[in-house]
């Protein structure tokens, strides 16, 4: 068995050591042009040249949650595209979103500003039941976020492409469901996969349907957001602020207006990082299942985009 590692901007040695220890019967190496074709590959944004050299590849294991970059490549039809089910990312995403929601709801930015001015300035408590959180996308990450927010007793709405049940969460679906969620959400959290249908979904047309003073959290993909539309809605006062972890161009250029906008919080695509040991264990378990002829979870449907 040959397993190849082809991950852009990722230090290879720790991954190779972990994969070799867990798969002692396999040859595990970093891909080099002209290397023997592999049976399995661990990848992140691999070049097309790599995929063109893989006529017998059984599965591509993507080390991040999003597979949109892979789906833009030409991949042999027999090759499975496999995303991580969780591998420690769901709890990180729940932490990130809960932190952003609580910071907004409890007005901690205002307290930070008061501290810098040396002011003891209490703010009027808000009604938690008025802070409805709408979550776009109820996959593994979105479901975990919804469950975490319910612990803090926020009312939570969820949007899914198809009907779904999440305990304690009102789940909406379809075009009508999306409209209802937008109209009721004081905080909108985007955790959708990036597909042709969801690209640019956070635009003036959708964000203007949120109630006045609503807040946006985007931790999915930068291409979901129409950046100029967000800036216009913030400057008009329709939106009160935004926490953004992902951007159309990464790293975010130094002259980008998001850096300096007083109502935008920027983080460097760190909401849910890939945890190496957990990911290796999951990938190896799926390789062994495929070798035994068993089905595995996380197989991407290219037609749906996730």
N, C-alpha and C positions, 0 to 999 in steps of 0.2 A: 504494500500500500504506500502510495506517495501522497503526502500532504504538503501543500505549498502555502507560504505566507506572503501576502501581497497587500500591505496596508500603508497607504500614504500618510506621512507625518506621524508614524508610530514607531517607537523603539522596538526593534524586532527581538533582541536577545531574550528578554524575559518571557515573551510569548513562545519562542522556540523551546526554551528550557522546560516550560510547563507542558507544552504539547508533547515533547519527547518523553518526559517522565510519565505522562498519562497514556501514551501510545508507543510503548517500547518496540512494538513490532513494525512500526511505520518509519519511513524515511521522511523527515520533516526539515524543510529548508526554506530560505527566502527565495522568491522567484528571481531568476535572472533570465534575460532573453536567450532563447535557445535551450533552456533546461528541459528535461524530459517531461512530458505531459503528466499532470497530476490526476489523482482520483478524487481528492477533496481539496478545497481551498478555503483559507481564512482570509477575508478581504475587507478593505475599506477604500472606497473610490479607486478601484484598480484601473489601470490604463487599458484601452481597447487592445493594445498589442498583447497583453497578457491573456485576455480572453480568446484572442484569435489563435493562440497556441494550445488551447485546451479542448481537443476534440472528444476526449473521453470523460470529462469532468462530471462526476455524479451530483455534487452539491457544492454551492458557494455559501459559506457561512459569513454573514455580514456582522461585524463587531459593534455596530451601532443600531439604534432603534429604527432609524429611517432607511428605506431602501430606494428612495427616489433617484439617487445618483446611479445605482446599479441598473435600474430599469431604463436608463437612457443609453445603455451599452447594448451591443449585439452579443447575445449569449446563446450557446447551442441549445436547441429546443429540449433536449433530454436532461439538461442541467437544472436541478432544483435550486431555487434561491431561498435561503433560510435566514430568517431574522431571529435575533435573541428574543426569548419570551419575556425575560425580565433581567436576570443576572445582576440583581442589586440596583437596577435603575429606577424601579417603581417607587421604592421608599425614598430615594433621593428626590424624585420629582414631587412626591407628596410633601416632603420638607420644603422644597422651593416654593411651591404654590401656596402652601399654608402660610409660610413666612410673608409672602407678598400680599396675600389677602389680609392677614392680621395687621401688617404694617399699614395698609391702606385704611382698614376699618377702624383701628385704634388711633389713627392719625399720628403715628410716631414720627413721620417727617416733620410735622409741625412742632412736636416736642424737641426734636433735634435743633430746629431753627431757634426755638425759644432758649435752649441751653446756650447756643452760640451768642445770644443777646443778653445772657444772664437774667432771664425772665422766668419767674415762677408762674406759669400760665396754664391753669386747668382748662380743659375743654369739656364741653357738654357731652355726656355719654350718648352713644348712638343705640338705636334699637336693633338688636341682632336680627330680628325677623324681617327687618327692612333691607338687609344686605343679602339679597338672593344671588348666589353664585351659579352662573351657567357654564357648563363644561362642554366644549365642542370636541367630540371624540371620546368614546368609552371603550377603548382597547384596554390592554393590561395597565398602562400608565394612567389613563383617564379614570378607570374604575378605582384604582388605588387612591388617586387624588380625591375622588368623590367620597370614598369611605373615610379618609382622613379629615376632610372638612366637616363631615357629619359628627365627628367626635367633638368638635368645637361648637356644634349645634347651629351651624349656618344652614339656611335652607338651600338645597342644592337641586338644580335642574341639570339634566344631561341630554346631549344630542347624539344620536347614533343613526347611521345610514339606514339601518333596518331595526325593527322592534327588538328591545332588549330589556332585561329586568336587572336592576341593581337595588338591593334592599335599602330603604330609606331615601331613595333618589327618584324624583319624577323624571322618567325618561321619555323624550320626545323624538320623533323621527319624521323624515320627509320634509318637503318644502314648507308645509303648514307648521310642522313642529319647530323648524328652524325659526320661522317668524315669531312664534309664541315665545321661544326661549330668548330671542333678542329683546323682545318688548318687555320682558320681566326681569332681565339680569342687570343688577347693579354692578356686578363684576363679571367680566367675560374672560374665560380661560380657554385658550386654543391649544388643543393637543391632537389635532387631526393629522392623519398621514398626508403627505404632499402628493397629490395626484393632479391630472389635468383639470379635474372638476373642482378641486379645492385651491388651486393656485390663485392668488389674489382675492381670496374669499374675505379677508379683512380689509374691506374697501369702504369708501364713503357710503356706498349703497347699503351695506350691512351695518357698519358701525353707527351710522346715523339713526338706525332703528333702535338702538339702545336708549334707555331713559337718560334724560339730562343728568350730567354728573357721573355717569358710569365710568368704570375703570377697566383697562385692558391688560391682560397678562398673556404674552405670547412666548411659549416655550417649545414650540413644535418646529417650524421651519420659517426662515426669513422670507421665502417666496410666498408665504400665505398673506403677507402684509403689503398693502400699497402704502409706502412710507409717506408720501406727500399727503395722502388723504388723512392719515393719522395726525400729522402735524397741523393740518387745517382744522380738524375737529378739536384738537387740544387748544389751539389758539383762539377758536371761536367760543370756547367754554363748554361745548357740548360734552366733551369727555374731560374728566377731572385729572387723569393721569394714566401712565402705562408703565409696566415692568416688562422689559424686553430682554430675552436671552439669546435670540437668534436673529440673523440679519441677512439681507440680500447679498451683501459683500462681507466676508469675514477673512481676517479681522476687520472690524468696523474702521473705516478710514478716519484718520485724526481730525479731518475737517468736517466730519459728518455732523449735521445739526443735532442729532440725538445726544451727542456727548454733552452739549451745553444747555439743552432744554430743561427748564426748572421742574417740569412735571413728568420727566421720563427717568426711570432707573434702568441703567444698562449693566448687564452681566455678560461675561465673555463665553457664551455657549457652554455653560457649566452646570445647568440645572440637573442633569442626570448623566454622569460620566460612566463610561464602560469600566466595570470592575474586572480586572484581568483573570483572577483565579476563578471567580464564579462563572465567567464566560467560557474559560477553557473547560471547566467541568461539564458545562451544558453542551458545548460543541462536541467534546469527546463522547458524551453519552449518546448524542444523536448519530455520530458516525458509527458507533457500535450497533445501534439499533438498525441503521440502514444496512450494515454488513450482515445482520441477521435476517434481513428482509422484512423488518417491522416498520410501520408508519411512524412518522415523527410530527411533532407540533412545530408551528412557526413557518410552514412552507407558504411562500408568497404566491398569490394569484396575480400574474402580470396584467391580466385584463382589468382587475380592480385597483392595482397599484399598491396593495398591502396584503 
